[in-house]
Structure formats: C-alpha cells, structure tokens
C-alpha cells in the first residue's frame, strides 16, 4: 500500500515487475524505518509520481514495456521530478550497462543480489546529500534577500560618499596647484644637480640618512651595472661590493662608521669594486655626510677608477721583473758555457786519443806496452764509445738550452723584423720541453704534439716577445692537461684575410664562459699561482694587440679543451734592416 512521507521518515518508491523483489525490498526498508510505495513497471511509476513525491526511487533496469533506462529518462525530463535521486538496480555489472544507467540520469546503481547493509548506507547517504542540497538552495534564497537589502543600503551610502568626494576633490585641486609650484622648484634644483653629477668623471652615489640609495651618476651606473631606478631605496650594502686587499671587511666597517656618524669623512683608500656583472675594478674610494643645519640628511660616496694606472704599474713591474730575470739568465748562461766548453773539448780530445790510425797514439801506446787495436775493441765491447757519445750529445743539448735562454733573456731589444711565425712557435715548444722543473711536474715530454702547418708568409714581429707569448700559452695548456689521460697539443698555422694565424689547441679541462670573457683582464688569474712565466695573458694581449697590431682570443666549450688563436698582419714594415731572425738547428 502506498503511504505518504512523514517528517520523521523517508519515502522510498520501489519500481520492479517482480512481486517477490518488491516484497523483499519493502521488508528490508521498513525494518530500517523507511516508508515504501511500490510500482509494478515504468508506466505505473510515472502515474504514481503524479500523486506522491518520494525521497528516493529504486528502479529496476529490466522490466517489460518501458524499461528502467527509459523510465529514468522520463523522470529526469519532468521538471517537478528531476531532483529526486534514482538508484538503478540491475543484474549486470558490465561497464556498458553501468555507463548507460548514468547516461540515463541515474544517481547511483546497484547489482543483484543486493547487500542489505550497503544498500541502506547508500540510501541514507544519497538522501542526506539531497536534503543538504535543498537546504543550501533555501539558504541561498535567504542570502539573496539579504544581499538585495544590503545593496540598497550601499547605494545610499555611495551617493553620500560621492557628495563628500566632490567636496574633497575641490580641496585637492587647490592643494595640488600649490604642490606643483613647489615641485617645479625642486625639479629645477634636481636637474641642476643631475647635470653637475653627470659631468663628474668619478662615480658618485648619494644615500639618505639610513644609508638607502637615492641616486647614482652615469659613471657609477657604468661601474656597478645598476641604474638609479633599480637601486633607489635599497640599502647601500646590497649594491656596493667593496673589498680591500689588506682587510676583507675594512670597506664595510668604514661605511658603517660614516653612516653612524662616528667619523666625519671616509679617507680615500684603494679597494676592489665588484659590479653586478662580476667584473672587478680597482678604485680609490671616499665618503662624507651631507648636512643641513647641523643635521645629517644623507651621505655622498665617490670612487675613482684606477684600472689604467694599475695596468701601467703592472707593466712597469713586469718590465723590471723580466729585466732582472734576463740579467740573472745571462749571468748563469755565461757561467755554464765555460764548463760546458771544457766538457765538449775534453771529450773530443779523449776520442782522438783512442784512434788506432793516429801514428802519435800508436807510438805512445807502444811505449806503454798497450795495443791500441785491442784497446779499441775492448772499449767498443764495453760500450765506452756509446757513453762518450752520450756525454757529447748531452753537452751539445745543454749548450742549445743555454743559447735559447740567452736569446729569450734579450728583452731589451725592441726590433721588429721579418720572421717565420711557425719557427718561433716550434722553438717555444722546444723551450717548454727542455724546462726541467716543468717537464718533471707536467710530464710534457710525453704529450702528443701534432703540427698542421700551412705555408704562410713571414711576418714583421719581435720574435723574442712572440716566444714569450707562445711559451706562456703552451705552459698554461700543459697545466690544463695535467690530469688528462692522453694529453694532446695541436699546433696549426694558416693565412686568413692578410693575417698569419696560429692556433694552439689542448684537450685539457677547458675554460668556462665567464673566464673566457675575463681571461685577458689585468686582475684575472687563471690556473695555479706561481706557475708559468709570471707574464700573464694580460701582458700577452698587450704584446699581440698593442705592439704587433694583431689579435689574440680564446675559445673553449665546457671541459673539451681550449683553443688560443693569434693572428698577426702580414704586410707590416720592418723597423730595422737587421739580419732576418733565424733559428739554429
């Protein structure tokens, strides 16, 4: 029998063509305090839904005539019934049937046989959810009514605020006019100050009394790579990176002292200024407070670039150092030449004394009871002649090393003459290989050295200075290949657009992009300190670029080695008509 829902109970409509199924579900539902109404098929259900509105419908899928899918669609198409939750009951659990049920508008589905606990829990959850949704809709209506009331009230307030705003705007216009006049005066004064600061070649930074930056002049912007707009209002310590070689904290400490007014003026001192681009600049730096009626209103900081002066000082020091080395090398070489000459002459005399075809030798040997032929055979069998040759060859090699050392030490000659650049490069390699300390440390004698030379014309150059450049690059390459399994040095030469070019290529650890960009700077140190010639790539760059009007560059990709390329113009004139520079074999 059909019943009507009460406030305490929920009404469930069971739609199934099997009477047994309807009775079982009625018993189960009534045991759990649900009211139940029944329909024997889909059409019967539609008729009864015109009379009663259940809280939930349990709808069987397989029914004669109008099946469960069609009935579900019919219910959902009726505006008055569309919100009633529907649980479809089916004996099939395949995906197609389940999807068809949801497509028809089912809220949930269950497969036979039904689990009593599960079905009761699902029914309660679905009904509670629907009640909650209906409560939300009711609450929404209440809130919309409140919003309408509040909107009307806000309209009244807005009209009042508009009247007050109109009055305030009149006052603002009057005040703005007076402020504009004051600002125009300040702008004129600022422009005059800006013109003055732009004209100053030193870097100038001004701050407020707390040390927050107000302004940078163009020189300061260039050095620290920040604009005034980017740093305005930022603390000075965040932007200005100053380091003293003697005291790593002296710059910051002195700045803090002047900002706290413990000293009146920061005296001019030498620092290293590091810009936003990580470039380092030697500068002298000073600072002083800005006062107005005995009250500190800010600070002005001034720094001057000392790069050119430092370059000149470094070149002067380098020249003095090279002169000292040259003097020492010349003295040592002359001192070594004397015993070497004695060794070479003595070995020649010894070899001459053992020759059996010399009559004088035969006479002396006969007087001493010695057969020179037998003695010669004895010396040959004991390989004494091999040791004589080793002594002579070693002495000749030492003499050649001393000759190279003397030639390298002659740095006071500034002559520019025609020379074969590949001969200079080969001689530099030989000098590196014969450097005992370097050979022992980097095992350079075991390097694979490949030469790929093309025929190129001679160039006008100072051969001794080019030797220094090449030797410095070769030694740097050897250091870079120190931990390389199979160190390889490739030497190339070619003519390109009127330039004689050589390439020195290694397969060492390579040079990163930042170091490649800065490697020829005067303050940049690449590799281990204390190695090389003490000349540095900065001086090498000055020799190639400034004196020889050529180019020097480095290319490197990650850890795949480095390539140094030196190009010199072919058609420079000789400064002297001296004998062409030529290497001895």
C-alpha positions in Angstrom: 0.0 0.0 0.0 1.2 3.5 -0.9 2.0 5.8 2.0 2.8 9.4 2.4 6.2 10.6 3.9 6.2 11.9 7.4 8.6 14.4 8.9 10.5 11.6 10.8 10.6 9.1 7.9 11.7 9.0 4.3 9.5 7.6 1.5 11.2 5.2 -0.9 9.5 4.2 -4.2 10.4 0.6 -5.3 9.8 0.0 -9.1 10.1 -3.7 -10.1 8.0 -6.0 -12.2 8.8 -8.9 -9.9 6.5 -9.0 -6.9 8.9 -11.0 -4.9 11.6 -8.4 -5.3 9.2 -5.7 -4.3 8.2 -7.5 -1.1 11.8 -8.3 -0.1 12.8 -4.7 -0.6 9.8 -3.4 1.3 10.6 -5.6 4.3 14.2 -4.5 4.3 13.4 -0.8 4.1 10.6 -0.9 6.6 12.8 -2.6 9.1 15.1 0.4 8.8 12.3 2.9 9.4 11.7 3.8 5.7 8.2 4.3 4.2 7.7 2.4 1.0 5.5 2.8 -2.1 5.5 0.3 -5.0 5.1 0.4 -8.8 4.9 -2.7 -11.0 6.6 -1.1 -14.0 7.8 2.2 -15.5 4.4 3.4 -16.7 2.9 2.7 -13.2 5.7 4.6 -11.6 5.1 7.7 -13.8 1.4 7.7 -12.8 2.1 7.4 -9.1 4.7 10.1 -9.2 2.0 12.5 -10.2 0.3 11.8 -6.8 3.3 11.3 -4.5 6.9 12.7 -4.4 9.2 10.1 -2.8 12.5 10.9 -1.3 14.3 8.3 -3.4 13.4 5.8 -6.2 14.8 2.3 -6.5 14.3 1.5 -10.2 14.8 -2.0 -11.8 16.5 -2.0 -15.2 14.9 -5.0 -16.9 11.1 -4.5 -17.0 8.6 -5.3 -19.8 7.3 -2.4 -21.8 9.1 0.7 -20.7 12.4 -0.5 -19.2 14.4 1.2 -16.4 16.5 3.3 -18.7 13.5 4.8 -20.5 11.7 5.4 -17.1 14.8 7.2 -15.7 15.0 9.5 -18.7 11.3 10.2 -18.4 11.6 11.2 -14.7 14.6 13.4 -15.4 12.7 15.2 -18.2 9.9 16.2 -15.8 10.9 19.5 -14.1 8.9 18.6 -10.9 10.6 15.2 -10.6 14.1 16.0 -11.8 15.7 16.4 -8.4 14.5 13.0 -7.0 17.6 10.7 -6.6 17.3 7.4 -8.5 19.2 4.2 -7.7 19.1 1.7 -10.6 19.1 -2.0 -9.8 20.5 -4.5 -12.3 21.8 -8.0 -12.5 24.5 -6.9 -15.0 27.8 -5.3 -13.7 29.4 -4.7 -17.1 30.8 -1.3 -18.0 28.3 -0.7 -20.8 25.3 -1.2 -18.6 26.7 1.0 -15.9 27.5 3.8 -18.3 24.1 3.5 -19.9 22.5 3.9 -16.4 24.4 7.1 -15.7 23.8 8.4 -19.1 20.0 8.0 -18.5 20.3 10.2 -15.3 20.8 7.6 -12.5 22.2 8.9 -9.2 23.7 5.5 -8.4 23.4 1.9 -9.3 23.5 -1.5 -7.5 23.9 -5.0 -8.8 21.9 -8.0 -7.7 22.0 -9.8 -5.3 21.7 -6.7 -3.0 23.8 -6.3 0.1 21.4 -5.1 2.8 24.0 -3.1 4.8 25.4 -1.5 1.6 22.0 -0.6 0.2 20.8 1.0 3.5 24.1 3.0 3.8 23.8 4.2 0.2 20.2 5.2 0.5 20.9 7.2 3.7 24.0 8.9 2.1 22.1 9.9 -1.0 19.0 11.2 0.9 21.2 13.2 3.3 23.0 14.7 0.3 19.8 15.7 -1.3 18.4 17.2 1.9 21.7 19.1 2.2 21.4 20.5 -1.3 17.8 21.5 -0.7 18.9 23.3 2.5 21.6 25.1 0.5 19.0 26.3 -2.0 16.8 27.5 0.7 19.7 29.3 2.4 20.6 30.8 -1.0 17.2 32.4 -1.3 17.6 33.9 2.2 21.0 35.2 1.4 19.9 36.7 -1.9 17.2 38.6 0.0 19.8 39.9 2.5 22.1 40.9 -0.4 19.3 42.9 -2.1 18.7 44.8 1.2 22.5 45.4 1.7 22.8 46.6 -2.0 20.1 49.2 -1.5 21.8 50.4 1.7 25.2 50.6 -0.1 23.6 52.7 -2.9 22.5 55.2 -0.3 26.0 55.3 1.3 27.7 55.6 -2.1 25.5 58.6 -3.0 26.6 60.3 0.3 30.2 59.4 -0.3 30.1 60.9 -3.8 28.9 64.2 -2.5 31.8 64.2 0.1 34.2 63.2 -2.6 33.2 66.1 -4.9 33.9 68.5 -2.0 37.3 66.8 -1.3 38.3 67.0 -5.0 37.9 70.7 -4.9 40.2 70.9 -2.0 42.7 68.5 -3.6 42.8 70.7 -6.8 43.7 73.7 -4.7 46.4 71.8 -2.8 47.7 70.3 -6.0 48.4 73.6 -7.5 50.5 74.7 -4.6 52.4 71.4 -4.6 53.1 71.7 -8.3 54.7 75.0 -7.8 56.9 73.6 -5.1 57.7 70.5 -7.2 58.7 72.6 -10.1 61.2 74.5 -8.0 62.6 71.2 -6.6 62.8 69.7 -10.2 64.8 72.7 -11.3 67.2 72.2 -8.4 67.4 68.4 -9.1 68.1 68.9 -12.8 70.9 71.4 -12.0 72.3 68.8 -9.5 71.9 66.0 -12.0 73.8 68.0 -14.7 76.6 68.6 -12.3 76.8 64.9 -11.3 76.7 63.7 -14.9 79.6 66.0 -15.7 81.8 64.4 -13.0 84.0 61.6 -14.3 84.2 59.9 -10.9 81.5 57.6 -9.7 79.1 59.3 -7.3 76.5 57.7 -5.1 74.1 59.5 -2.7 72.1 58.0 0.1 69.6 59.1 2.7 70.4 59.2 6.4 69.8 55.5 6.8 72.2 54.5 4.0 69.5 53.8 1.4 70.5 54.8 -2.1 69.0 57.9 -3.6 70.9 58.3 -6.8 73.8 57.1 -9.0 75.6 59.3 -11.5 76.3 57.7 -15.0 79.8 56.8 -14.1 78.6 54.9 -11.0 75.9 53.2 -13.1 78.5 52.0 -15.6 80.8 50.5 -13.0 78.3 48.7 -10.7 75.9 47.9 -13.6 72.8 49.1 -11.8 70.6 52.0 -12.7 69.2 54.6 -10.2 65.7 53.3 -10.9 66.8 49.7 -10.0 68.5 50.6 -6.7 66.6 53.6 -5.4 65.6 52.9 -1.8 67.8 49.8 -1.4 70.5 49.6 1.3 73.9 50.6 0.1 75.5 47.3 1.3 73.2 45.3 -1.0 74.5 47.1 -4.1 78.1 48.3 -3.4 80.6 45.5 -3.2 83.9 46.9 -2.0 86.8 44.7 -0.8 90.3 45.8 0.4 93.2 43.5 -0.4 94.6 44.2 3.1 91.4 43.9 5.1 88.4 41.9 3.7 86.0 43.8 6.0 87.5 47.3 6.0 85.2 48.8 3.4 82.0 47.6 5.1 83.3 48.7 8.5 84.3 52.2 7.4 80.9 52.6 5.6 79.1 51.6 8.8 81.2 54.1 10.7 80.3 57.0 8.5 76.7 56.0 8.3 76.6 56.0 12.1 78.4 59.4 12.0 81.3 58.1 14.1 83.7 59.7 11.6 83.2 62.8 9.6 84.9 61.7 6.3 85.9 58.3 5.0 89.5 58.9 3.8 90.4 57.9 0.3 91.6 54.3 0.1 92.2 51.7 -2.5 89.6 49.0 -2.9 88.4 46.4 -5.5 84.8 47.2 -6.6 82.8 44.3 -8.0 79.9 45.2 -10.3 76.7 43.4 -10.9 78.3 41.8 -14.0 81.0 40.3 -11.6 83.8 42.5 -13.3 86.3 43.8 -10.7 87.7 47.3 -10.9 90.5 48.8 -8.8 89.2 52.1 -7.3 90.0 54.7 -4.8 87.0 55.4 -2.6 86.0 58.2 -0.2 82.7 59.3 1.5 81.3 62.2 3.6 78.0 63.1 5.3 75.5 65.6 3.7 74.4 68.0 6.4 71.5 70.5 6.6 71.6 72.9 9.6 73.9 70.5 11.5 71.6 67.6 10.8 72.8 64.7 8.7 70.3 64.1 5.9 72.4 61.7 3.8 75.8 60.7 2.5 77.8 61.1 -0.6 80.3 58.5 -1.8 82.8 59.0 -4.5 85.1 56.4 -6.2 87.7 56.8 -9.0 88.7 54.1 -11.5 92.3 53.2 -11.2 92.4 50.5 -13.9 94.7 52.4 -16.3 97.1 53.4 -13.6 97.2 49.8 -12.3 97.8 48.5 -15.8 100.7 50.9 -16.1 102.1 49.8 -12.7 101.8 46.1 -13.6 103.5 46.6 -16.9 106.3 48.5 -15.2 106.7 45.8 -12.6 106.7 43.2 -15.3 109.4 45.0 -17.2 111.5 45.3 -14.2 110.9 41.6 -13.4 111.8 40.5 -16.9 114.9 42.7 -16.8 116.0 41.0 -13.5 115.3 37.6 -14.9 117.2 38.4 -18.1 120.2 39.6 -16.1 120.2 36.5 -14.0 119.8 34.2 -17.0 122.6 35.9 -18.9 125.0 35.6 -15.9 124.0 31.9 -15.3 124.3 31.1 -19.0 127.8 32.6 -19.3 128.9 30.8 -16.2 127.6 27.5 -17.6 129.1 28.0 -21.0 132.7 27.8 -19.6 132.5 24.2 -18.1 130.3 23.0 -21.0 133.0 24.2 -23.4 135.6 22.3 -21.4 133.5 19.2 -21.4 133.0 19.2 -25.2 136.7 19.9 -25.9 137.8 17.2 -23.4 135.5 14.5 -24.9 136.9 15.4 -28.3 140.5 15.0 -27.1 139.6 11.7 -25.4 138.0 10.3 -28.5 141.0 11.4 -30.6 143.5 9.7 -28.2 141.8 6.3 -28.7 142.0 6.3 -32.5 144.5 3.5 -33.6 145.2 5.0 -37.0 146.9 8.0 -35.4 150.7 7.4 -35.5 151.3 9.5 -32.4 148.7 7.5 -30.5 150.4 4.2 -31.7 153.9 5.4 -30.5 152.7 6.3 -27.0 150.7 3.1 -26.7 153.8 1.0 -27.8 155.9 2.9 -25.1 153.3 1.9 -22.5 153.1 -1.7 -23.8 149.5 -1.3 -25.0 147.9 -2.5 -28.3 145.6 0.3 -29.5 143.5 -2.0 -31.7 142.9 -4.4 -28.8 142.1 -1.4 -26.5 139.7 0.0 -29.2 138.0 -3.4 -29.4 137.7 -3.5 -25.6 136.2 0.0 -25.4 133.7 -0.9 -28.2 132.7 -4.2 -26.4 132.2 -2.4 -23.1 130.2 0.4 -25.0 132.5 3.1 -23.8 132.2 4.9 -27.1 128.4 4.9 -26.5 128.9 6.7 -23.2 131.4 9.1 -24.9 128.7 9.9 -27.4 126.1 10.4 -24.6 128.3 12.9 -22.9 128.9 14.8 -26.1 125.2 14.9 -27.1 124.1 16.0 -23.6 126.7 18.8 -23.6 125.5 19.9 -27.0 121.9 19.8 -25.8 122.8 21.8 -22.7 124.6 24.4 -24.9 121.5 24.7 -27.1 119.3 25.3 -24.0 121.7 28.0 -22.8 121.6 29.6 -26.2 117.8 29.6 -26.1 117.9 31.1 -22.6 120.3 33.8 -23.7 118.1 34.6 -26.7 114.9 34.7 -24.5 116.6 37.0 -22.0 117.3 39.7 -24.6 114.1 41.5 -23.9 115.6 45.0 -24.2 115.7 44.8 -28.0 112.6 46.2 -29.5 113.4 45.4 -33.1 110.6 44.4 -35.4 111.9 42.1 -38.1 110.7 39.5 -40.6 110.4 36.1 -39.1 108.6 32.7 -39.7 105.9 32.5 -37.0 105.9 28.7 -37.1 109.7 28.6 -36.4 109.0 30.8 -33.4 106.2 28.5 -32.2 108.4 25.4 -32.6 111.2 27.0 -30.7 108.8 27.9 -27.9 107.6 24.2 -27.7 111.3 23.1 -27.5 112.0 25.5 -24.7 108.9 24.2 -22.8 110.0 20.6 -23.3 113.6 21.4 -22.0 112.4 23.2 -18.9 113.4 20.6 -16.3 111.0 21.7 -13.5 108.1 22.0 -15.8 108.9 18.7 -17.5 109.0 16.9 -14.2 105.8 18.4 -12.9 103.6 18.1 -16.0 105.5 15.3 -18.0 105.3 17.4 -21.1 107.8 15.2 -22.9 105.0 12.6 -23.2 102.5 14.9 -24.7 101.3 14.1 -28.2 102.2 17.2 -30.3 100.6 17.4 -33.7 101.6 20.0 -36.2 99.3 21.1 -39.0 101.2 23.9 -40.7 100.3 25.5 -44.0 102.7 27.7 -46.0 102.3 31.2 -44.7 104.4 34.3 -45.4 106.8 35.7 -42.8 105.5 38.5 -40.5 107.1 41.6 -39.1 107.4 40.9 -35.3 109.6 40.9 -32.3 110.5 37.2 -32.2 111.6 37.2 -28.6 108.3 38.7 -27.4 106.3 36.2 -29.5 108.4 33.4 -27.9 107.3 34.7 -24.5 103.6 34.8 -25.6 103.7 31.3 -27.1 105.6 29.8 -24.2 103.1 31.3 -21.7 100.2 29.8 -23.6 101.9 26.4 -24.0 102.7 26.2 -20.3 99.1 27.2 -19.4 97.9 24.4 -21.8 100.2 21.9 -20.1 98.8 22.8 -16.7 95.3 22.4 -18.0 96.1 18.9 -19.3 97.8 17.8 -16.1 95.0 15.3 -15.2 94.2 14.4 -18.9 94.7 10.7 -19.7 96.1 11.3 -23.2 97.3 14.9 -23.3 97.5 16.2 -26.9 98.7 19.6 -28.2 97.8 20.6 -31.7 99.6 23.4 -33.4 98.1 24.9 -36.6 99.1 27.7 -38.9 97.2 29.3 -41.9 96.8 32.6 -43.7 93.4 34.3 -43.4 92.5 37.7 -44.9 96.0 39.1 -44.9 96.7 37.7 -41.4 99.2 35.0 -40.4 97.4 32.9 -37.8 98.5 30.2 -35.5 96.3 28.0 -33.2 97.4 26.3 -30.0 94.8 23.6 -29.1 94.8 21.5 -26.0 92.4 18.8 -24.7 92.6 19.8 -21.1 90.0 20.8 -18.6 88.7 23.7 -20.7 87.8 27.2 -19.6 84.3 28.3 -18.6 82.4 31.1 -20.4 83.0 33.7 -17.7 86.7 33.0 -17.5 87.0 33.2 -21.3 85.4 36.6 -21.2 87.8 37.9 -18.5 91.0 35.9 -19.2 92.9 38.9 -20.7 92.0 41.3 -17.9 94.9 42.6 -15.7 93.4 41.4 -12.4 92.4 38.0 -13.6 94.4 34.9 -12.5 93.7 31.6 -14.3 95.2 28.4 -13.1 97.6 27.8 -10.2 99.5 30.8 -8.9 103.3 30.6 -9.2 103.3 28.7 -12.5 104.1 30.0 -15.9 106.5 32.8 -16.7 104.9 35.5 -14.5 104.0 37.4 -17.6 100.3 36.5 -17.7 97.8 36.6 -20.5 97.2 40.3 -19.9 100.7 41.2 -21.0 100.5 38.6 -23.8 97.4 40.5 -25.0 99.2 43.8 -24.8 102.2 42.4 -26.8 99.9 41.0 -29.6 97.3 43.7 -29.7 99.2 46.9 -28.9 102.7 46.3 -30.2 102.0 43.9 -33.1 98.6 45.2 -34.2 97.3 41.7 -34.1 94.6 39.7 -32.3 94.5 37.0 -29.6 91.4 35.2 -28.5 90.5 32.0 -26.6 87.6 29.6 -27.4 86.5 26.8 -25.1 83.4 24.6 -24.8 82.9 23.1 -21.3 85.6 20.6 -20.5 86.6 19.9 -24.1 89.9 21.8 -24.0 90.8 25.3 -25.2 92.0 27.0 -28.4 94.2 30.1 -28.4 94.3 31.9 -31.8 97.0 34.5 -32.5 96.8 36.4 -35.8 99.4 38.9 -37.0 99.3 41.2 -40.1 101.5 40.0 -43.0 102.3 43.4 -44.5 103.8 45.3 -41.6 107.1 47.1 -42.3 110.4 46.2 -40.6 111.7 48.8 -38.1 115.3 47.7 -38.7 117.0 46.2 -41.7 118.8 43.7 -39.5 119.6 40.2 -40.4 116.5 38.1 -40.6 115.6 36.3 -37.5 116.6 32.6 -37.9 116.6 29.7 -35.6 119.6 27.3 -35.3 119.1 23.6 -35.7 
